[in-house]
Amino acid sequence: MKSYNCIIVLNKEKDRILFCKRMKDPYEGLYNFVGGKIEEGEDSLAAAYRELYEETGITDKDIILYPFMDYIWHFQQIRMEVYVGVLKNEVELQREKHPLCWLDFSQDFFDMKLFAGEGNIGHMIEILKMTKLSD
């Protein structure tokens, strides 16, 4: 089974969420969470921190990541692990391939013309709103 992660990063004030704008397929031109592939034998949490650093410059000193949810697409043999964290302080973002931006909670995260994931991002944000992290 192929394994991937995505990371939901909230700013210190918990009023904005970090997104990347995809510059290639899948989801070219759409907003998505940062994340990537979990290498064979790699610890899942270590992979999340690695991907976060590679794509944004955010380190484990800037944020504590917590497991949030997992998805498994059985027919495609794909597992997606979702992590969430709140920045301890402001950071200067350093993009890898995809431009990074902060979006507030007023967005329609179910809009599939703007956001990747066939509506999954919208569901994740709605569940996040029910947790203490988004208070």
C-alpha positions, 0 to 999 in steps of 0.5 A: 500500500502506498502511504502519503501524508498531509499536514494542516498548519494553523497560524499562532492565532488559529485563524488561518490555515496554510495551503500550497497552490499546486503547480503540477498534477494532480490538482494543478492550480488548486489549493491543497495542504502541504505533505507528500509520500511516506517512504518505505520503512519511514516513521509516519510522524517523522515523514510528516515533519520531513515533508513539512520542512521540505515544503515550507521550512517549518521545523519541529521547533516551530510546531508540534504535529498531532495525528488528526485522521487517516483515510484508506482507499482500499481499491487503490491501495492508498493510505493518507495520514493527516496531521495537524498543528499550531505554529508556536510563533510566526515563521518565514515560509520557504517554499519548495515547488508550490507557492504557499499562502494563508487562508482564513476560515471564511473560505468555501473549502468544499469548492472543488474549483479552488481546493483539491481532494474531491471535497475531503479538505472541506470535511477535514476543516469542518471536523477541525472546527469542532476540535479545541485546536481551532478555538 
